[in-house]
Amino acid sequence: MCSFPPPTTPGRRSGRRAASRSTTCCTSIAGRRRARESYSNHFAAALEGVDLDNPGTALDRSGHPNPVPRIVGPIRRPRPVEVDDLRFLRAHTARPVKMTVPGPFTMSQQAQNDHYPDAEAAAMDYAAAVNAEIRDLFAAGADIVQIDEPYMQARPEAARAYGLAALNAALDGVDGTTAVHICFGYAAIIHDRPEAYSFLPELAGCPVRQVSIETAQSGLDLGVLSDLKDKTVILGVIDLSTPDVEPVEVVAGRVRRAFDRVPPERIVIATDCGMKYLPRRSAEGKMRAMSGAARLLRAELGG
């Protein structure tokens, strides 16, 4: 398991640098996700009911077996996991703060279930833990909380069977701006980029306010955006399959092609996914290109 370093380690120093670079690169939202090694392990490993010393095995989205937490008892969140990280980030940026938590369905797919009668039951207890975490994050001052659910795209049948219900349970009674991120996986690991999502229109009725998708690497058919009705779309427009930094105009063009499907006021631009596999200089350059595209488009739209 690769967990986020505790406050006494260099992880906090790298987190401070990440927050500073977020401001330097002119991104409008600072996010904790830039300072960690895994989008899911930090939270999943902090829960009760899992054995990390004697791990199990589960297939990742590419079909390879991986060591994973083994569920040996009821999944419970004994204490807030990311609130201290939120406070740390707040202390180092004046930007709106976005926190991310792994989704209940994805965590259920990244564990070996030796306790619950089925994966659905495990996912629902993961959902209760995520729900409690989201409530605490908003109470501590988060502006946006995003749930990362990449396995909904990888395993759409199970996502329809019980994953969406688990996501809805994780959002039950939550006040505040919430998002869900669904992608095709890290480009450094998953090389096949389909041109359509196998699970996306189903999110139209979900209580989440924003839906985060990738479009740059896949050349996604944006017709699917029409199915998201009144959702704000976090539009991934930065290709993470290459370290080459895109010109500002290329990034702007990727955004413009969504305007026929979603009005500009309901579009937030972002990278396709996490940048953990990119060299730092490349990641910073891509963030600057994204910010430059945002400025260009605002000028074109008169905003």
N, C-alpha and C positions, 0 to 999 in steps of 0.2 A: 504494500500500500504506500502511496506517495502522499503524505499529508502536508498541509500547510504548516510551515515552521512556527513554533511558539514564539511569544513576544521577545524572549531573551536571545534568540538566534538571529543571524543575518537576514532572515526573512523579513523582519520588520524594517531593516534598512533598505532592502530591495523594494518593499512596499512603499516606503517613503519616496524612493526614486521613481517608482511607477506612477504615483500620484503627481509628482512634479512633472514627469514627462507628459502625462495626460494634459496638464495645463499648458506646457510648452508647445505641444503639438496642436493646441487649440481645439481639442475635443470638448464638446459641450457637457458631457457627463463623465464623471470619474467613477471607475468601477473597481471593486475589490478583485474581480476575476483576473486582472492583469498581473497580480502579484502572487499567484499560486501555481502549483505544479499540476494539480488535477482539478477538474471541475466537480468531481463527486466524492473523492476519497476523504477529504477533510471532514465533511459532514457525515458521511456514511460510517466512518470509523469511530465517530464520537457517540454513536447510539448504543444503548444497552440491547442485549439479546443477540449480539454477534460475537463470534469467536475469530479473532484475528491471528492468534498464535497457531491455530490448527486450521488453516484456510481450506475452503472447498475449491471447486472448479466450475466455471461456467464458460460458455462460448461467447466470445466477443462478436461484434457485428460483422466482422470479416470471416467468422466461422472458426477462429482459432481458440483453443482452450486457454484460459487465464486463471491464475490463482485469485480467488475472491473471498470476501467475508462469508463465513458459514453461519447461517441463522440457526441458533440453538435455543432461543427463548423468545418471549414477546418483544417486539421492537418497541423501544421507548426512548424518548429524548430526556435524559435526566436534568439537563440544564441548557441554556442558550449556547449555541455553537459559534455563531458569527457576530454576535453583538459587540464583543471587544474589538473585532476587526473593523466594524462599522465606525465605532468611536475613534479608532486610530485613523481611519481614512478621513473622517470629519475634521480631525485636528490638522490635517495636512492639505486640505483643498477647500476652496470656497464654492466649487461647482456643485450642482446637484449630484447626489450619490446614488448609485445603483448597486444593489447587492444581488448575488445569484445563489441559488440553492439547487441541488440536484432534484429531479422529479421523482415521485414515488414509483412510477412505472419503471423508469430507468434503473433505479436502485434495486428494484425487485429482479431485474434481469441481470444485474451485476452481483448477484449473491447466490450461494447454494442454499436452498431451503431444506433444512433438516428439522423444522419445527411445525410449520403451518400445514394445514391439509392441502393447500394449493397456493399457487403464486398470487392469485387474486387476494386471498386473505393477507398475505405478506404485504402486498402493495397497499392495502387499505391501512395497515398499521404504519407503514412508511408515510402514508398521506397524513395521518394524525401528527406525526413528528414534524413533517414539513409545515403543516398548518400552524403549529405552535411556534415554530421558528419564524415564519413570516410575520405573525402577529407581534412577536418580540422585536423584530427588525423595524417594523413600522413604528412601534411604540418608542424605539430608540432614535428615530429620526430619519430612517431611510426614505428617499424620495421615490424610488422604484425598486421592486423586487422581481427578479426574473427566475422562473423555474426552467431548468435545462432538461429537456426530454428528448434527446436524440434517438433513443431506442423506439420511440413511437414510429419514426420513419423506417427504422430497420425491421420492426416486427409489427406491421400494421394490423394483422388479424387479432393478435393478443391485445393490441392497443384499443381496438374497437370493442373487444370482448369485456375488458375490465380496466384498461389503462385510462380511458377518458373519465370513467367514474372515479378512479383514484385521483386524477388531476382535479376534478371538480371538488372532491372532498378536501384536497389540500388548500383549496381557495375558499372553502365555506366560511362565511362570516367575515371575510377579510375586507377591510377598508384600505384604500390606497391604490396606487397605480401598479398593476401587475403585468408581467409579460411571460410568454412561454417561448422558448427557443427550440426549434426542430431543424436538424441539419442532416447532411449525408455523411458526417464523420470527418475527422481530420484528414486533409488531403494528403498528408505525408504517409498515412497508413491506408486509407481507403481511396484507391485510385479511380474507381468507377464512379462517374458523376452522372446519374440519370437526369433527363431533362424534365422530369415531372416528379412530384411528391406522391408517395403511395398513401400518405396520411396527412391531410391538411384541411380540406373542407370541413372535416368533422369538428374542427376547433371553432367554427362560426358560432355555435351555441354555447361555448364555454364562457364562464364569467371573467376570464382574463381580458384585459383591455388591449394588450398589444401582442402581436404574433411576430416572432423573429425568424426569418428564413434566409437561405443563401441563394444567390442568383448568379454571381460572377463566375464561379468555377464551373457551374453546370450549364450556363446559358439557359437558365430555366424558362420554360414557357410561362409567361406571366398571366396567361388567361385564368390561372387558378386563383389569382388575387381577387377576382370578382366574387368568388365564393365566400370571402371573409367579411362581407357586408360592411359593418361599421367599425371594424377593428382598425386600430392604428397598425401599420405594417413597418416593422423594423427590417429594412431592406438591406440584405448583405450585398455589397457592391465592390468588395475588395477580394481579389483572387489570392488565396493562401497556398496554392499549389506551386507557386514560384516565388523566389525572393525578389524578383524584378519589381520595381516600384512603378505602378501605372501612372501615366500622365493624368493631370487633373481633368482634362477634357474627356478622356476615356471613362473615368469614374463618373463624371457628370452624365455622359451618354447612357451609362447603365441605369442611372436614376431616371432620366427622361423617359425611357421606354416603359416605365411603370405608370406614367401620368395618364395614359388612356384607361387604366384600370382602377387607379386609386388617386384621389385628389392630393395635390402636394401637401396640404395641411395635415394629411393623415399618414405621411411618410417620415420615418426617421432613418437616416442612413447609418450603416454600420459595416463592420467587416463580416465576411461570410461566417466565420466561426472564430475560435480562439487562435492566437498567434504564437502559441508556445513552441512551435517547431521552426519558427523563422529567426534568422539572426536579428539581433537588437536593432542594428542600423536599418535593416530592411523594414522591420515592423514600424519603426518611427517614421520612416519615409512614407510608408503606406498610410499611416494615420494622418500625416500632413497632406497627402494627396486627397484623402477623404475630406478633410477640413476645407481644403481649397475648393473642392467640388461643391461643398455646401455653400460656401461664400459666393461662388459663381452662380449657382442656381438661385440663391436668394436675390441676387442682383437682377437676374433675368426675370424673376417673378415679381419684382418690385417690392420685395420684403426686406 
